[in-house]
Amino acid sequence: MKATSTQQQPLATPSPRASADDAQPDGPVDGGHVERAWWRDQRLAIGAGYTVIVAATSWLYGLIPVSGRSFPLAPVASISGWVDCLREGSVPCPYLGHPKGVDLSLGAPLFGGTSLLTRLGFGLEEALNILTLVALAVGVAALWALAASITRNVAAGALAAALYFLSPIVVSHTDKAALFLGFLLLPLPLALAYAAMRRNGRPLWVGLACVGLTFVAGLVLVYLDPYAWAIAVVLGSPLCVAGIALRPGETWWRRGLVPLSTLLALVAPGLVFRALEPSAGLSANFPLDFYRAYGADLATTVIPTRDSLLGEVIRSPIDRWETVDFYGDGTNLTGAFIGICTLVAAVAGVVLLLRRWRSSRLTTLALAAGGVACLALGLGPSLKLLDKASVPVGADGAVTGADHLMPASEATAPLPWSWVYHLQPFEGMRAAYRWHVGLRLVLVIFAAVAVVWLLRRRRVLGVVLVGLLALETMSHGLLDARGQAARNHELTQAFDDDMDRAFGHGRLRESERVLFLPASNDYLIGGIAPRFKVFAYNISFDKEILRLRSQQPKPVVDAISAYWANTLNRDQVCALFREDLVDAIVFNDFDMRWDTLEWPPPERRSEAFRAKSTGFGLFDDPAFAVDDGHLSVIVRPAPASPASC
């Protein structure tokens, strides 16, 4: 059936195959009625719009052209190491976290896809960009279809997709490859779940097939990053409950079979991941103060930030605030920003849907309930209203763990759901503001309804609203993403060159057991140990540190702690060699976590690391063979020395 004209006209009597949703005479926007095959009558327009959205967004992200662009150094280094391990069939990866090896389950779709593309001849950075482009294309299609089906308007679906994928909270996670792909694919399980529950005259097996695909999509999300999966569950669960009302005229067991099966398909991937993967059940035991610090501030959620184009136009007060004045790392300010126009438009869209489509009120309310749940969880355990840090973050010149903890006394008020952050999977989602990805997805669907409705009645006002939504959505981070991608590529190339100078040409010997100091959450170890085929005690990814550090030899763990305490001595180093635990100790002139942000590392930082290492008095000790080279000093036992360990 073709879409109606802009004049409100009664439709023909619905066929027996039409669902109850489609039997109503008018949509939320005149001329926007969407039937079961809504895309067939507008294929050319939809195809052109879809191509424009995907192409424009991927260009802004820096994915076109696919070569010469890159993710930041930290994910590229990690992924390169894991790809090397997969190429050798080594799972878990033995080169990291010796002797047990780092588990590769978290991010497995990303690593597996990258490994496959590199086997086909693509470079690592090209492979990552291709996977991101595919995820974007799938996500745009899924969100467009979901929004068009819920709002019964094709144009609203297109606008919702554009507003979501250009939003600050999605763009601010481009530096976390697996999580970024998870957010791009977030609409997919929701669209499949909604398709499963809408009968539309289809046989039962079609709905059950969509249930199966929902499970597969959820499995991809949870293995990319559990954040995306948990958000999909919170958004999808109310839809599944409401889905029972979408199947009238059936026996009670058939009415409940597909919706309840869909709910199980959404939840089950998390249970599978928890049961099979070694690090999934670990508790990080983070204090509520951390969740509070990384919760969204309700005021800065609507006040434009310095990253927002709207903030620049209206000279928002936050333009004069520094991110170090607030707890967190700044992304919980810029990423969680939504804006007043988006909120008002979304509320108007909900009202329109509730007034004009009585039969789908439960669906609208269910989607809104999921959005409200994401809003609440994203606030963290306390309500914050412009609550700043009593002492600027990093005021002593270095960011420490204490800078990421916000006492309850410095927040406006406690919230009654703080207990949920002690439960899985909520406990594992420590950056609480990321729940607002789900809120953003819901808001753009409802806001798009209001925009299209206004465009058809007050075109000028509709255009003004589109402009305001674009200003609220677009950010300096998005406009700079292409330039940042090019800079990331240059940074990655500089790192590779420096690692060849530092550890190539035999400085690190294949199959050596090596401890790199300093050791913490060592993102860059993936770009070093597998590359030179040495077995490093260093670990990247905090949950793997919790799992593996306790299983490493005590002298190794003691040496790591002593380095940070400036108490590392000859006896501790000798113990490592004497007990045959390591073949070499590498004292880096860089930090494998914090120097991912800037490469090469600042000269003053490298000099500080070198001075710290020299201060231990090991390099002049005749018991050790010292290889002083580029960005590192490698210490091994001196052969046949009278003063040996």
QUIQUI-V809340 format. One record per residue. N is the residue number from 1. RES is the residue in one small letter. SS is DSSP state (H for helix, E for strand, C for the rest). OMEGA is omega as a letter, one per 40 degrees, with the letter a starting at -180 (* if undefined). Layout:
N	RES	SS	OMEGA
N	RES	SS	OMEGA
This chain:
1	m	C	a
2	k	C	i
3	a	C	a
4	t	C	i
5	s	C	a
6	t	C	i
7	q	C	a
8	q	C	a
9	q	C	i
10	p	C	i
11	l	C	i
12	a	C	i
13	t	C	a
14	p	C	i
15	s	C	i
16	p	C	a
17	r	C	a
18	a	C	i
19	s	C	i
20	a	H	i
21	d	H	a
22	d	H	a
23	a	H	a
24	q	C	a
25	p	C	a
26	d	C	i
27	g	C	i
28	p	C	i
29	v	C	a
30	d	C	i
31	g	C	a
32	g	C	a
33	h	C	a
34	v	C	i
35	e	C	a
36	r	C	i
37	a	C	a
38	w	C	a
39	w	C	a
40	r	H	a
41	d	H	a
42	q	H	a
43	r	H	a
44	l	H	a
45	a	H	a
46	i	H	i
47	g	H	i
48	a	H	a
49	g	H	i
50	y	H	i
51	t	H	a
52	v	H	a
53	i	H	a
54	v	H	a
55	a	H	a
56	a	H	a
57	t	H	a
58	s	H	i
59	w	H	i
60	l	H	i
61	y	H	a
62	g	C	a
63	l	C	i
64	i	C	e
65	p	C	a
66	v	C	i
67	s	C	i
68	g	C	i
69	r	C	a
70	s	C	i
71	f	C	i
72	p	C	a
73	l	H	a
74	a	H	i
75	p	H	a
76	v	H	i
77	a	H	a
78	s	H	a
79	i	H	i
80	s	H	i
81	g	H	a
82	w	H	i
83	v	H	i
84	d	H	i
85	c	H	i
86	l	H	i
87	r	H	i
88	e	C	a
89	g	C	a
90	s	C	i
91	v	C	e
92	p	C	a
93	c	E	a
94	p	C	a
95	y	C	a
96	l	C	i
97	g	C	i
98	h	C	e
99	p	C	a
100	k	C	a
101	g	C	a
102	v	E	i
103	d	C	a
104	l	C	a
105	s	C	a
106	l	C	a
107	g	C	a
108	a	H	i
109	p	H	i
110	l	H	a
111	f	H	a
112	g	H	i
113	g	H	i
114	t	H	i
115	s	H	i
116	l	H	a
117	l	H	i
118	t	H	i
119	r	H	i
120	l	C	i
121	g	C	i
122	f	C	i
123	g	C	a
124	l	H	a
125	e	H	i
126	e	H	a
127	a	H	i
128	l	H	i
129	n	H	i
130	i	H	i
131	l	H	i
132	t	H	i
133	l	H	i
134	v	H	i
135	a	H	i
136	l	H	a
137	a	H	i
138	v	H	a
139	g	H	i
140	v	H	i
141	a	H	a
142	a	H	a
143	l	H	i
144	w	H	a
145	a	H	i
146	l	H	a
147	a	H	i
148	a	H	i
149	s	H	a
150	i	H	a
151	t	H	a
152	r	C	i
153	n	C	a
154	v	H	a
155	a	H	i
156	a	H	i
157	g	H	i
158	a	H	a
159	l	H	i
160	a	H	i
161	a	H	a
162	a	H	a
163	l	H	a
164	y	H	a
165	f	H	i
166	l	C	a
167	s	C	a
168	p	H	a
169	i	H	i
170	v	H	a
171	v	H	a
172	s	C	i
173	h	C	i
174	t	C	i
175	d	C	i
176	k	C	a
177	a	H	a
178	a	H	i
179	l	H	i
180	f	H	i
181	l	H	i
182	g	H	i
183	f	H	i
184	l	H	a
185	l	H	a
186	l	H	a
187	p	H	a
188	l	H	i
189	p	H	i
190	l	H	i
191	a	H	i
192	l	H	i
193	a	H	i
194	y	H	i
195	a	H	i
196	a	H	a
197	m	H	i
198	r	C	a
199	r	C	i
200	n	C	i
201	g	C	a
202	r	C	i
203	p	C	a
204	l	H	a
205	w	H	i
206	v	H	i
207	g	H	i
208	l	H	i
209	a	H	i
210	c	H	i
211	v	H	i
212	g	H	i
213	l	H	i
214	t	H	i
215	f	H	a
216	v	H	i
217	a	H	i
218	g	H	i
219	l	H	i
220	v	H	a
221	l	H	a
222	v	H	i
223	y	H	i
224	l	H	i
225	d	C	a
226	p	H	i
227	y	H	a
228	a	H	i
229	w	H	a
230	a	H	i
231	i	H	i
232	a	H	i
233	v	H	a
234	v	H	i
235	l	H	a
236	g	H	a
237	s	H	i
238	p	H	i
239	l	H	i
240	c	H	i
241	v	H	i
242	a	H	a
243	g	H	i
244	i	H	i
245	a	H	a
246	l	H	a
247	r	C	i
248	p	C	i
249	g	C	i
250	e	C	i
251	t	C	a
252	w	H	a
253	w	H	i
254	r	H	i
255	r	H	a
256	g	H	a
257	l	H	a
258	v	H	i
259	p	H	a
260	l	H	i
261	s	H	i
262	t	H	i
263	l	H	i
264	l	H	i
265	a	H	i
266	l	H	a
267	v	H	a
268	a	H	i
269	p	H	i
270	g	H	i
271	l	H	i
272	v	H	a
273	f	H	a
274	r	H	a
275	a	H	a
276	l	H	a
277	e	C	a
278	p	C	a
279	s	C	a
280	a	C	a
281	g	C	a
282	l	C	i
283	s	C	i
284	a	C	i
285	n	C	i
286	f	C	i
287	p	C	i
288	l	H	i
289	d	H	i
290	f	H	i
291	y	H	i
292	r	H	a
293	a	H	a
294	y	C	i
295	g	C	i
296	a	C	i
297	d	C	a
298	l	H	a
299	a	H	a
300	t	H	i
301	t	H	a
302	v	H	i
303	i	C	a
304	p	C	i
305	t	C	i
306	r	C	i
307	d	C	a
308	s	E	i
309	l	H	i
310	l	H	i
311	g	H	i
312	e	H	a
313	v	H	a
314	i	H	a
315	r	C	i
316	s	C	i
317	p	H	a
318	i	H	i
319	d	H	a
320	r	H	i
321	w	C	i
322	e	C	a
323	t	H	i
324	v	H	i
325	d	H	a
326	f	C	i
327	y	C	a
328	g	C	a
329	d	C	i
330	g	C	a
331	t	H	i
332	n	H	i
333	l	H	a
334	t	H	a
335	g	C	a
336	a	C	a
337	f	C	i
338	i	C	i
339	g	C	a
340	i	H	a
341	c	H	i
342	t	H	i
343	l	H	a
344	v	H	i
345	a	H	i
346	a	H	i
347	v	H	i
348	a	H	i
349	g	H	i
350	v	H	i
351	v	H	i
352	l	H	a
353	l	H	a
354	l	H	a
355	r	H	a
356	r	H	a
357	w	C	a
358	r	H	a
359	s	H	a
360	s	H	i
361	r	H	a
362	l	H	i
363	t	H	i
364	t	H	i
365	l	H	i
366	a	H	i
367	l	H	i
368	a	H	i
369	a	H	i
370	g	H	i
371	g	H	i
372	v	H	i
373	a	H	i
374	c	H	i
375	l	H	a
376	a	H	a
377	l	H	a
378	g	H	i
379	l	H	a
380	g	C	a
381	p	C	a
382	s	E	i
383	l	E	i
384	k	C	i
385	l	C	a
386	l	C	i
387	d	C	a
388	k	C	i
389	a	C	i
390	s	C	i
391	v	C	a
392	p	C	a
393	v	C	a
394	g	C	a
395	a	C	a
396	d	C	i
397	g	C	i
398	a	C	i
399	v	C	i
400	t	C	i
401	g	H	a
402	a	H	i
403	d	H	i
404	h	H	i
405	l	C	a
406	m	C	i
407	p	C	i
408	a	H	a
409	s	H	a
410	e	H	i
411	a	C	a
412	t	C	a
413	a	E	i
414	p	E	i
415	l	C	a
416	p	C	a
417	w	C	a
418	s	H	a
419	w	H	a
420	v	H	a
421	y	H	i
422	h	H	a
423	l	C	i
424	q	C	e
425	p	C	a
426	f	C	a
427	e	C	a
428	g	C	a
429	m	C	a
430	r	C	i
431	a	C	a
432	a	H	a
433	y	H	a
434	r	H	i
435	w	H	a
436	h	H	i
437	v	H	i
438	g	H	i
439	l	H	i
440	r	H	a
441	l	H	i
442	v	H	a
443	l	H	a
444	v	H	i
445	i	H	a
446	f	H	i
447	a	H	i
448	a	H	i
449	v	H	a
450	a	H	a
451	v	H	a
452	v	H	i
453	w	H	a
454	l	H	i
455	l	H	a
456	r	H	a
457	r	H	i
458	r	C	a
459	r	H	a
460	v	H	i
461	l	H	i
462	g	H	i
463	v	H	i
464	v	H	i
465	l	H	i
466	v	H	i
467	g	H	i
468	l	H	i
469	l	H	i
470	a	H	i
471	l	H	i
472	e	H	a
473	t	H	a
474	m	C	a
475	s	E	i
476	h	H	i
477	g	H	i
478	l	H	a
479	l	H	i
480	d	C	a
481	a	H	i
482	r	H	i
483	g	H	i
484	q	H	i
485	a	H	i
486	a	H	i
487	r	H	i
488	n	H	i
489	h	H	i
490	e	H	i
491	l	H	i
492	t	H	i
493	q	H	i
494	a	H	i
495	f	H	i
496	d	H	i
497	d	H	a
498	d	H	i
499	m	H	i
500	d	H	i
501	r	H	a
502	a	H	a
503	f	H	i
504	g	C	i
505	h	C	i
506	g	C	i
507	r	C	i
508	l	C	a
509	r	C	a
510	e	C	i
511	s	C	i
512	e	C	i
513	r	E	a
514	v	E	i
515	l	E	i
516	f	E	i
517	l	E	e
518	p	C	i
519	a	C	i
520	s	C	i
521	n	C	a
522	d	C	a
523	y	H	a
524	l	H	a
525	i	H	i
526	g	H	i
527	g	H	a
528	i	C	a
529	a	H	i
530	p	H	a
531	r	H	a
532	f	H	i
533	k	C	i
534	v	C	a
535	f	E	a
536	a	E	i
537	y	C	a
538	n	C	a
539	i	C	i
540	s	C	a
541	f	C	a
542	d	H	a
543	k	H	i
544	e	H	i
545	i	H	i
546	l	H	a
547	r	H	a
548	l	H	a
549	r	H	a
550	s	H	a
551	q	H	i
552	q	C	a
553	p	C	a
554	k	H	i
555	p	H	i
556	v	H	i
557	v	H	i
558	d	H	i
559	a	H	i
560	i	H	a
561	s	H	a
562	a	H	i
563	y	H	a
564	w	H	i
565	a	C	a
566	n	C	a
567	t	C	a
568	l	C	a
569	n	C	a
570	r	H	a
571	d	H	i
572	q	H	i
573	v	H	i
574	c	H	i
575	a	H	i
576	l	H	i
577	f	H	a
578	r	H	i
579	e	C	i
580	d	C	i
581	l	C	i
582	v	C	i
583	d	C	a
584	a	E	i
585	i	E	a
586	v	E	i
587	f	E	a
588	n	E	i
589	d	C	i
590	f	C	i
591	d	C	a
592	m	C	i
593	r	C	a
594	w	H	i
595	d	H	i
596	t	H	a
597	l	C	a
598	e	C	i
599	w	C	e
600	p	C	a
601	p	C	i
602	p	C	a
603	e	H	a
604	r	H	i
605	r	H	i
606	s	H	i
607	e	H	i
608	a	H	i
609	f	H	i
610	r	H	i
611	a	H	i
612	k	H	a
613	s	H	a
614	t	H	a
615	g	C	i
616	f	C	i
617	g	C	a
618	l	C	a
619	f	C	i
620	d	C	a
621	d	C	a
622	p	C	i
623	a	C	a
624	f	E	i
625	a	E	a
626	v	E	i
627	d	E	a
628	d	E	a
629	g	E	a
630	h	C	i
631	l	C	a
632	s	E	i
633	v	E	a
634	i	E	a
635	v	E	i
636	r	E	i
637	p	E	i
638	a	C	a
639	p	C	i
640	a	C	i
641	s	C	i
642	p	C	a
643	a	C	a
644	s	C	a
645	c	C	*
